Amino acid sequence: MSLTFSVLGPVRAWRDDAELELGPPQQRALLAVLLINAGHPLSLREIVAVLWGSEPPETADNLVHRYVGVLRRLFEPGLTGRGASRVLVRGSGGYRLDVEPSDVDLSRFRALRRDADRSEPARAAELLLTALDLWRGPVAADIPADVRMRPAFTQVDGERLAALRSAAEHAPAAGGEVAERVLAEVRPVAAAHPLDELLQARFMLVLAATGKQAEALEVFRTTRTRLAGELGLDPGPDLREAQDRVLRQQTEASTRKSDDKSDKSDRADAAGSATGSATGGAAGSAAGGAAEPPIKRPAQLPPDLAVFAGRRPELDQLPPIGDAPTPATVITIGGMGGSGKTTLAVHWAHRIATHFPDGHLYLDLHGFHPNRAAISPADALHSFLEALGVPARSVPASLEAQTALFRSLLAGRRVLIVLDNARDSEQVLPLLPGAPGCLTVVTSRHQLYDLVSAHGATALTLGHLPAGDAVELLSRRLGAERVAREPAAVAEIAELAGRIPLTLAMVCARAAMNPGFSLAAIARELRESHGSLDAFEGESARSGIRSVFDWSYRVLTPPAARLFRLFALHPGPECTTAAAASLAGEPIGRVRRPLAELLRANLIVETEPGRFGCHDLLRAYARELDDEDDAARRRMLDHYLRGAVDAGALLFPGRERLPLEPPEPGVVVTGFRDLGDAAAWFDAERPVLIAAIKQYATAGDGYAWQLAVALEMYLDRTGAWLVQWEIQMAARASALSIVDRYALACTERSLGFVEGRLRRWADADRRLGHALELFAELGDGNGEARAHRLLAFHLNQRERYDTALEHYRAAAELYRATGWQSGLAHVHNETGWTYILLGDYPQALAECGRAMEAHRANGDRNGEAAAWDSIGYAQHHLGAYDEALISFSHALRLYRLVHDRYLEADTLVHIGDTHDAAGRGPRAETAWRAALVILDDLGHPDAGPIRDRLRRREVRAVA
């Protein structure tokens, strides 16, 4: 399947050369903005801002998800409802379009521009013409007009304008047909942008290159008149330089034809008119006094870091820069303290500096300095104006006048401005130039939403370095030879330092100052201090990582600061809004504001809508703030326990529920809309639940063992048996620490079951036998019955069928005594399965039929599906293949309804076996392959035998 896209004009998509119907305008607009950012993630917030601006509908998030679903099905027709898309990928709190650059016309356009930047002028002009030929109108021409006017789209239109300017600049060197073709492209655009001085200047040069000097000088006169009449300005340096070049060309041509008096007269008239305009107005004239001195060319960039390493994906996200930037002239670089924002900004500024011949301005705004106040916009402008040559006595007093003068000085010029360590958008706004031609790069620990939403800034957020980049940084600083000698220690150092550039640099400093230390010894130091920040202290308190984090923490409001401290209690990699609200003991509505503040401060990240992560080193810093809050810990664990119990009750209704006390005050209880919602919750929260059990196993309360028991069925279905064993061992330790015999009975039973899954039969029998004794002592008939069932299950695996039936009979008696009908129905099915193993298929059908009817009466779809699968299995062994397939189809439909993917795969295997027995080989392979996809996705050990079976059939087919 091949997909191609076009956004340079109407939005179009093709699959295998068939054009796709893209649906309503807003859906096309979503595709357009994804195409513009192809290969790079867009957060949900950014997408909503593009589609609806500052006043999105309440259902905006849902609409985006719906549009994404429709587009995914268009692009990948075979994609299942819960399958992972390979084209429209979810991540970074939003979505990313993953397509080859050659399959998107805008990506090809940008690639051609980059090639042109690296080519000699004549070749560059040809490449730019090829790039311009890709355009079929304004970008995303068929989306709603109000959406198309937003910066995301006008910026791309600006890229076309910049390409035209560059083509016009290179056309004189190309000459001939190329120059004529460039002129044809530039002429209508120049007419549409009569006040774009740089474009008009380049237009003049192309006209002159094609022998139209008189028309070029007419363009100068017309543009000069418009500037004076509409803006009250005189021509800038680009127009004046173009005029001089055209006049020189005309003079040289006239000298060669000195006998042509009429041509000489025309030249004199043109020169007199144009020269008069160039020496008048603000620049001064012979009659009007001396001209003002030209502005200085500042060169304020700090040195580039000689050992800069990595950040290639981030550098690739930055827009291509030619001789003139695109209209989106602001770039923001954000990230947590120590992530290397300034280093990246300065490095990139040096790479692009040659495209800004009128100078480079740099200023540290001290937005998060520990001892100095943030620099005010007025002080920053005063510094910049002096750097541009304005005497201090001539700097206006008011901020508005300073801003106006600053923008007037930069109008028509190309200056690069780096504003480092900004506190917020308000500090930066007065420092932005007003006209195209300049580029402003802003770094900040805060997310500068106003610059992005109101000024079309391109936002780049830095996370920790990829493992390869972290190793490259160590190699650059310590030397490739030293790093190559101890690759394992280097990899460990990178991970223990959190792959943050600042902490990696600190470790490198220690290693460089002690060249006799092995890197393994330094890794051991880091390992011993893991979980604290002691290994990342600098020469002074100010240079340590604690101080860097302090700068961000100290400016938080009290609610945000408290919530950040509470993040140290959260055990897992990600925290939902509901879990954060439970930690804080506040309603969800009241926790959104402090969460947003922590996001803006880059102290947490939003990995996807409503899920928040915190870097391990920031979590260690939060722990050091010494705000232990046991009530908050209990609220958080109560939130997860109730979610696990409620989700398990939906997915596994035949399982007895844990008895729970009423929720702690302030706990937000997760509600599940349906079975799919419950299954998705388990999938998302699995790492958090496992980490919580391990971290709080010895906390002295019952949360750890209850979480482990609530998680048992889910982990068993996914085949995570080693993980299951590990957390059930922690749960048993928790039960022993609180001296709770019911807790010990539950954890012994769970441990015994997973010991059997791992074929540790002696341990399994011992633990399940102990569980039987404990439940009997407690008088818990349902708990005792389940232990009997698990023992019988393991006995069946060891072909001890008669003993298994005895345990099933004991379980049935206990369930009858307690009145637990669902448990009794499960015993009927499991007894039927045992009869299947014994080869007594009629007796099996009778037992499984009772189970199916009972589960249907109880409304237990999972149990009903299991019974249908057993019935089908018995029918298969009786040779009734068609009847078996009907029974399996009932089971398959029900398993899909209850989102039990493992047992869905198990039924698919049975369907394949039945087709195989009936001589329908291709159908059998189709069913087995479908089962294998699910098992591989789950990472289940049952995938191995199915893969082997398919491989053997392939070998036989070849033979």
N, C-alpha and C positions, 0 to 999 in steps of 0.2 A: 504494500500500500504506500503510495507517495502522496504527499500533501504539499501544495504550493499556495502562496498567498500574495495578494497585491493590496497595498494601502496608499500608493502614490496616485491618487485619483479615487474613484469609487472603491469601497472595500469589497474584495472578492476572495474566494477560496475555491480550490479545486482538489478533488481526490481522484487520483488516477485519470486526470484530464477531464473529469466530469465536474462541472461547476456546481457548487453547493448552494442551497437556498439558506441564507444566513438569518432570516427572520426579521423581527421588528427593529426599528432604528436604534433603540438603546442597546440591543444585543449586538448589532453591528458596531456600535460605538465601543462596547467592551472589547470586541475582537480587535478593533483598530488600536486601542491603547495598549493592548497586549502585544500586538505586532510591532508597535513603535518601540516597545521595550523588550523585544524577543530575546530570550535567554537570560533575562534578569527578572527577579521577583518583584511584584507590586503588592503592597499591603492592601488589605480590604479598605482601609481608610483612604488610601490614595485613589483606588478605583472609584469609590463612592464620590470623592471630591471631583474627579474628572467627569463622571456621568451626571451628577446633580448639583455640583457647586456647593455653596455654603448652606443650602437649605434642602437637604435630601429628605425624601419621604421616610416615614418610620419603618417601612418595609424594605429599605434600600439594601441592607445586608442579604435579606432573603432573596430579593430580586437578582442580586449578583450571583448567589449560589445557584439559582434556577437557570440563569443564562449560561453559567459555566456548565451545568449538567447537560443542557441542550447542545452546546457546542461540542462537548466531549462525545456525545452520541453521534453527532454529525461527522466528527473527525475519525472516530473509532467505533464503527457500527457494532462490532462484536463485544464491546466493553460491557461487563455486567454492572449491576447497580452498585456493588461495593468494590468493584475492581479498581486498581490503581491505573490512572491514565498515564500514558507515556508521552503525551503531547501537551495537555493542559494540566500542569503539575501543581499540587498544593504544597505550599511551603512559605517560610518567613512571614507568617501571618496573612498570607494572601495567595496569589497564584502566579505561575510563570509559564510562558509558552515556550516549550522546548522543541525547536525546529532547526534544521540546518540553515545557516545564513544564506546559502545560495537559493533557498526556497522562498525567500521574502524579498520583494523588489527593493524595499527600503534598506535592508541589510546589504544588498548588492550595491545600491547607490552609495552607501557609506563606505563600503570597501573600496570602490572606485575612487572616492575622494581621498581616502588614505593613500592609495597608490599614487594618486596625482601629487600629493604632498611630498612624496619621495622621488618624484621624477623630474627630469629637466623640463624647462618651460614648454617646448613644442609638444613633447609627449604628454605633459600634464594637461594641456588644452584639449588634446584628443580624448584623453580619459574622462575629462569632465564633460565633454559633449556626449560621450557614451552614457555617463551617469544621468545627464539631464534628459536624454531620450527615454528614460524609464518613467518619467512623469506624464500622467494623462489628465492633469488638472490639479487643483488644490488637494492636499493630503486629506484622506477620508471624506471625500467630497459629498457623499450621500448620507452622512449622519446628520442629526439635528443641528441647525445652525448655531444655537446657543452653546451646544457642547463643543462644536468645532472651533469656536472662538476662544476656548480655554487654552492656557499656555502649553499643555501637553501636545496640542496639534499645531498652534501657531509657531511653536519652536521648530517643528519639522519643516513648515513652510519657510522658516528662516534659514534652514539648512540649504534649501534650493537657492535662496537669494545669495547666500554666501558662496555656493558653487558657481553661480553666474558671475559674481564679482571676480572669483579666482580665475574662471575661464577667460574673462575679459582682460585680466591682468597678463595672462600668458599668451593671449592671441597675437599680440604684435611679434613675439618671437617666432610663433608658428607661421604667420603670414599666409598668403594665398587662400586656398579654398577653406582651410580651417578657420582663418580669421573671418571670412565671409559668413561661415556657418555660425560662429560665435556671435557675430553682429546680428544675425537673424534671431537668435535666442534672446539677446540682451535688449534689443530695441523695444519690444512691447513691455517688457518688465520695467525698463527705465521710464517709459511713459506712465506706468502705473505708480511709480515711486519717485515723483519729481523732486522731493526734498531729501532724498537719500544721497548725501554729498559723495560718499565713496563710490556708490554705484554710478552716479552721473560722471564722476571723474574717470572711472574705468570705461564707461560708454564713450567718452571723448577719445580715449586712447585707441579703442577699437576702430572708431570712425577714422581717426587719423591713419591708422595702420592700413586701412582699405582705401586710402587716397581721398578721404572726405574731410580735409582739414577745415574747410569753411563751415561745414555743418557742425563739426566738433566745437568750433569757437562760438557758433550760435547756441549750442547746448550750454556753454558756459554763461553767455549773456542771459539766456532764459532762466537758468537756475539762479544766477545772482539776483535777478529781478524778483523771483519768487521768494528767495530767502529774506530779502530786504522787506518785501511787502507783507509777507505772512508771518515771519518770525522776528523781524527787526535785526537780522544778523547779516554779517558779511561772509563771503566765501571762506571756508576753512582751508587748511594747508593742502589737503588732497586735491581740491579743485584748483587751487592756485598753481600747484605743481603740474597738474595735467595741462593747464593753460600754457604754462611756460614750455612744456615739452612740445605741444602742438605748434606754438609760435616758432620754436627753434626748427621744427620740421619744415614749416612753411617758409622760414627764412632761407634754409638750405636749398629748398626747391627753387626759390626765387633767384638765388645767386646763380644757380645753374642755368637759369633762363633770364638773365639780366636784360636781354633785348626785348622782353615782353613787358611793356610799360603798363598795360592795363592790369596785368597780374601783380605788378609791384604796387600799383595804386590800391588794389583790393587789400593787399597785405598790410599796407600802411594804415588803412582805415580800420581794419580788424585789430591791429596791434594797438592803435591809439585808444580805441574804445575799451578793449579788455584791460590794458595796462592802467587806464584811469580808474577802473573799478577796483583793481587789485590794490591800489595805493590809497584808496579812500577809506571812510568809515572808521571802525574801531582800531584798525591797524595804523591809522595816521596817514598823512599825505604831505607832499611838499608844501602845500598851502596851509594845511591844518596843524602843523607842528610835528615834533619827532614821534616816531612809532614807539609803542611800548616794547620793552625787551621780551623776547620769546620765552616761553616757559622752559624751566630746566628739565633735564631728563634724569629722574631719580633712579637709583639702582639699590634698593633697600633689602633685597631678598637675603635672608640668612644663608650661610653655607649649606650646600646639600650634604647629607650624611654619606660619607664615603663607603660605609658598610651597609647601606640600605639593601634590604632583601625582601623578597616576596611581594605580596599584594598585587599580583598580576591580574586576578579577576576584578579587583576594585579599579585598577588603572584602566582596564578594558571598558568598565562601565562609564568612565568619564567621557564626555562628548569629544568628537574629533575637533581639533583646533587648527584652522588654517590661518591665512593672513588677516582674517577678520572673524571674530567669534559670531556664533549664531545669536539671534535676539534673546535667547534665554541666557543671560549674562551672569547668572549667579549660581555658584556651586556650593553646597553645604556639605561638610564632612563631619559626621558625628560619631559618637561611640563613648564607651566607659573610659574613665581615667586610666591612662597607661596604654591605651590601644594603638597609639602611634598616629594620631590625627595630624599633629603638626608636622611630624616627619614626612608623612605621605604628602601633605599639602605643599611643603617646601620642595620635596623631590619632584613632584609633578610640575610645580611652577618653574623650576629650572629646565625641565624638559621642553616646555612650551614657550619659554621666555623670548625666543627669537621672533615669535609672531607678534610681539608687542614692542615695536621699535621706539615708542614714545616713553617707555620707562616702566619701572616696577616699584610699587609701594607696598610696605609691610608694616604692620603694627600689632603688637600683643596688647589686646584689650583688657587683660587681667580680669576676665570675668569670674575666675575661680581662684584667685591668688590668695594664699593664706594670710598675708600681712598687708597687702595693698588694696586700696579701693579700686573698683572697676573704673576704667577710663571713660569719661563722659564723651558723648558724640561731639560736643563742642571742642573739647581738648584734642580729640582725634582729628577733627577737621583742621584745627589750627596747625597741628603737626604736618598734615598732608599739604596744606596750602603753602607752608614755608618750604617744604621739600620741592614743591612745584615752582618756587621762585617768587612767591608773593611776599613782600617785606612784612614783618610782623605788624608795623604800624598801619598797613593797608588791609589787614584781616578784619572783616566786619565784626560787630559786637554780637549780633543775634545769631542763633543757630540757623534760622531760616535763610538769612543772608549768606552765611558761610556755605550752606548747602548749595544755594543758587550759584555762588561764585565757583565752587568746586566743580559743579556740573558744567558750567560754562567753559571752564578751562579745559575740561576733558572732552567737550563736544568735538566730534570729528577726529579725535585722536585714539590711538590704541595703547591703552595702559593696563597693566596687570596689577590687581590689588589683592593682597592677602591679608585678611582680618582674622587674627589668631585668637583663640580662647575667648570667644564671645559669650556673654552671659545670657542674652536672649535676642529676639528679633528687633526689639525696640532700640537696643544699643547699636544695631547695625544699619537700620533703615536710612538714617540721614547720610550714611557714608557711601551709598550706592550711586554710581554715575547714572545720568538720566538718558543717555543716548547710546545706540549701538557702537561697537568698536572696542569697548573695554570689557574685561572679565574680572569678576570678583569671586574670590574663594574664601569661604568662611568656615572656620573650625569651631566646634563647641561641644561641650559635654551634654548640652540640652538639645532636644530635637526642635528645630526652628520652624515650627508649623507655619507661622505667618509668612516667612520668606517663600515657602513652598506653595502655599495656597494663594497668596495675593500677588506674588512676584514671579511665579513660575520657576522657582529655583529647582535645580536638579539636586536631589538629596542622596547622599551616600553614607551608609552607616557601617562602621567597622566593628567586626566581632573579633574573637580570638583567631590567631593564625591557623591555617591548616597545618597538619603535622609536617608535611614536606617543607613548607615555608619556615616553620620554626627551626627545623634542622638547618636550613640554608642560612638563617640568621646566625645561629651558633657557629656555623662554619665560617661565615664572613668575619665574625668577631674574634674567633679563637684560632682560625687557621684550618684549612681543609685537612692537613695532615694529622693534626691532633684529634680532630673530630672523627676522621676515618679510622683511627686506631681503636676507638671504643664506641661503636655504633649503638650497642644496647644501652649504655649509660647515657648517650646523647638523647636517644628517644625517650628515656625515662625522665631526664632533666626537662625536656620540652613539655612533657605532660604534667610533671609536678609543678612547673612554673606557670601552668595554666595556659601556655601558648600565648601569653600577653607580651607584646614587645618590651614594655618597661621591665617586667620581672625577668624576662630572658636577658635583657641587657645587664641587670644587676647581678645575675648569676655569672654572666660572662666577665663582668668586672672582677668578681672574686676569683674566678679561674685565671684570668689574665694576670692579676696581681700575685698569684701563687702558681707559677708555671710548673712547679714540682708536684702539685696535687694531681692525682688521677681524677678523671671525670667520674669514675665509679665512686670515689670518695665523696665528691660533691653531690652526686645523686643520692648517696646514703644520708648525707646531712639533710637534704631536702625531704627525703622519705621520713626521717625521724621527726621532723618538724611539720609534717603534713597535717593540714587542718588548721594551721596558724599562719601568721604573716611574719614570723620571726626571721625567716631566711631572706626576706626581701627588704631589709633596711639599708639605707644609704649612708653616706659620710656624715650627714646631719639629719636631724628629725624631719626637716623639710623635704629631703630627697627620697625618703622611704615611701613604700607603697601605701602605708597607713595614712601618711600625710596627703598623698594624692587622692585617696578615697575620702579623707576628711573634707577636702575642698568641696566635693559634691554633696556630702551628707549635711554639712553645716548650713546649707542654704534651703534645706527642706522645711516645709511647714510641719508643725507637731504631728498631725495625723499621718502624713506621709513618712516622717521619721520613725514613728512607732510601727507602722506597717512594715517598713524596711527591716527594723530590728526583729520583728516577728517572723520574717522570711527565714531567719536562721533556724527556726524550729521545724520548718517544713522539710521532710526527708527526701523528697523526690526531685527529679530534674525540672518538673513543671508544676505549676499551681494554677488551678482554675479560679475564676472570679468568685465562685461559691466557696471554694476552700479558703481563699483570702478573706472573705467576709466572715467565715467561721473563726479563723485565726483572730481577727479583729473584734469579733463579737458584735458586729454591726450588720444591718440589712445590706443587701447587695447594692442598692441605690446609693448608700452612703460610703461605700468603699471604692466606687468607680473613680472619684476625684483623686484620692491619694494614689491609686494605681496609675492613673494618667500622669500624675506628677512624677512618680518614679520612672515611668517610661520616658518622659521628656528629659529626665536627668540621666538617662541611660544607665540607671542602677539595676533595672530589670529589662528584659526583652519580651516582646509578644511574639511567641513562636508561631501561633496561629490565633485567629480571633477567639479571645476569651481564655487563652492559656499563656502563662507568664513563666519565664525562666530567669534564673539568677546565677551568674558565674560563681564557680566554687570559691574563688578568692574573695569575692564580694560577700559571699555567705560566711566565710571565715571572719571577715571584718565585722559583719553584723553580729556574729557570736561574741566578739570581743567587746561589743558595746554594753554587755552585761545587763541584759533586760530579760532574765529568765521569767517566764510567765507560764506557770503550770496550768492555769485555767485555759489559756490560749491553746496549749498543747492538747489538752483534753477535748476542747471544742473541735480542733482540727481532726483528731483521730475519730471522734464521734461522727463527724461529717462523713469521713471515708467508710467507717463501719456501717453506717445506715445505708450508704450508697451500695456497698457490696452485698449486704443482706437483701435489700429490696431488688437489686438487679438479679441476684441469684434466685430469688423467689419467682421472678418472671420467667427466667430462662430454664430453671429446673424446679418446676412446681411440685414434683413428687418428693422433694427433699424437705425434711423437717426444718423449721426455722429456729435460729438461735433466739432464746428469750432475752429481750433487751429492756433495759430501764428507759424511762422517758428521756428524750434528748436533753443534753446540757443547755442551759439558757444561752442564746446567741448562736446556736448551731443552725446553719442553713442546710436543710435536707434536700437532696437532689431528687427531683421528680422525673420519672421516665414516661415518655409518651407511648412507647410500644416496645416490643421485644428487640427490634433493631437498635433502638436508642440504648437499651440496657446492654446489649452486646458491644456496641461502640464504646460505651462508658468503660466496660472492663478492658477493652483493647487499649484505650487511651490511658487509663489510670493504673494499669498493671505495674509499671516501674515504681510508681509512687507507693502502691500498696505493699509491694515486696520490700522496698526500702524502709517503710514505716515499721513493718514487723521486725526487721533486723535491728533497726535503730532503737526501738522502744521495747524490746523483748524483756528487759530486766527493769522496767520503769516502776514496777510495783503495783500496776493495775492490770485489768484484764483485756486491754485493747488489742495487744499483739496476738494472743492466742485466738481471740474471736475473729480478728481479721484473717488469720491463717485458715481457720475452719470455713469462713465465708468464701474464701478464694479457692477452696479445694476442688470443687467440681469444674470450675473454669480452667484451672491449670491442668487438671486431668484430661479434659477434652482437647487441649492444645498440645498434649504430649510433653509438657515441660516437667518431666518427672524428677530430674535432678534438682531443679529449682524448688519443686514441691517438697522434696525430702529436706532440703536446707531450711525452708521456712517453717516446716512442721517441727523440725528439731528446735528451732528458736521458740516456736509456740509451746512446745513441751517444757522448755526451760522457764518460760513465762508462767505456765500453770504451776510448776513446782515452786517458783519464787513466791507466789501468792497463796500457796497451800490450798488449792481449790480442786477437789476430787472430780467434780463434773468437768472442769476444764481439762484435767488430766485424762479423763475418760475419752473426751472428744479428740484430744490431740493424739492419744495412743491409737485410737481407731484410724485417724487420718494417716498417721505414720505407718501403721500396719498395712494399709491399702497401698501406699506408694512403695513400701518395701517389696510388696508382691509385684508391682509393676516393674520393679528393677530386678526381679527374679531372686530376691534374697528371702527364700521361703522360710527359713527357720526364724529370722527376725520378724517376718510378717505374721507367722502363726503365734509367736510369743506376744507381740504387741496386741493383736486382735483378741487373743485369749484374755489378756489383762483388761482390755476394754470391756469385754463381756462381763468379767467379774465386777468391774467398777459400776457399769450401768445397772447390773442386777442388784448390787448393794444400794444404789441410789433409788431403786424402784422405777427406773426410766425404761419402760417397755419399748418405746420407739427407738431409743438409742441402742438398746440391746439387740433389737430386731435388725437394725442396719448393720451392726457388727456381724451378726450371723450371715447376712447376705454377702458381705464382703469376704468372709471366710469361704463361703460356698463358691464365690466367683474364682478365688484363687485355687480352690480344690478342683474345679472344672479344668483349669489350665494345666493341672498336673494329672488329668484323666482319672481323678478319684470321684467319679460321678455319684456313686451311691452315698458316700459320706456328704457330698454337696447337697443331695436331696434331703438328707436329715436336717441340715442347717436351714434349708429353705422351709421345711415343715415347722421347725421351731420358730422361725421368723413369722410365718403365717399365723401361728397360734398367738404370738405376742401382739401382732397387729389386730387380730380379731378382739383380743382382750381390751386393747386401747381404743378400738373403733377407728383406726387410721386406715381409711379405705384406699387412699392413694398408694400407701405402702403395700397393702395387700395386693393391689392390681400389679404392682411391679414384681412382687414375688411370683404371681401366676406366670408372667412373661419369662422371668428368669428360670422358673421351673420348666417351662416349655422349652427353653433353649437347652437346658440340661438333657431333656428327653431327645432333642435333636441330636445332641452329641452321642447319646446312647443308641441312636438309630430307630427310636420308637416315634416315627413321624405322626401317626394318627393321634397318639397321646399328646404330642407336642402341639398339634393344631388345636386340640381341645383346650389346653391350658392357655395358649396364646390368644385364642378366640375370646376366652373369658377376660383376659387382660385388656384386649382391645375394647370390648364393650364397657368394661369398668372405667377405663381411662376416658373414653368418650363421654360417659355419664359424669365423670368428675371434671370434665373440661381440661384435661391434661393432654395437650397436643404432643408434647415431647414423648410422654408415655405411650400414647396411641401410635405415634410413628414407630417407636421401638417394637411394639406388638406387630404392626403390619410388616416390618422388616423380618421379624422372626417367622411369621406366617409364610412370607414369600420364600424364606430359606428352606422351610419344611417342604413347601410345594415343589421347589426346585429339586430336592432330593427324591421326591416321589415321581419326578419326570414330567410334572405338570408345568412346563416352562412358560406357557402363555399366561396361566393363572398366576404364576410366581411374579412375572413382570408387572401384572396389574397390581398385585400387593406391594411390590417394590415402588411402583409409581405413587401409590398413596403415601408410603413412608417418605419418599423423596420430597413430595409436595409439602408435607407437614414439617419435615426438618428445615426446609427452606423458610417456611413461615415463622418458625421459632428461632431461626438464625443459628442452628446447631451445625456448624460447618464440618466438624469432624465426623459426626454420624451421617451427614449428607454424603461425605466421601465414602464412608463405610458402605452405605446403601448403593452408591454408584459402582463400587467394586463388586457387590453381589449381582447387580444388573449385568455387568460385564461377564461375570462367571456364567450367568444363565444364558446369555447370548452365545457364549463360547460353547456351552454344552449343547445348545440347539444347532450348532454348526454355522452361526452367523459371526464369523471372525472379525470383519471390519467394524460391526456394531459393538462387539466386545471391546475392541481396542479404543473406540471412541469413548466408551464409558470409563475405562480404566484411565485414559489420559485426563479426562475431566476430574476424576478422583485425585490423580497425581498433582494436578494444578493446585487443588485445595490443600492437600497435605504438604506440598512444598511451601505454600504460602504460610501455613501454620508452623512450619519447621518441625513437623511431626515425624517421629522415627518410623511410622508405618509407611512412609513414602518409599523407603529403600526396597522392600519386597515388590511393590508395584512396579517400580522402575526396572528391577531385575526381570520381572515377568515380561514386560514390554520389550526389553532388550533381547531376551531369548527368542521371542517371536520374530523379531527383526532378523536375527541370525538364521533362524530356520527358513524364513522367507527368501533370504539371499541364497542359502544353500539349495 
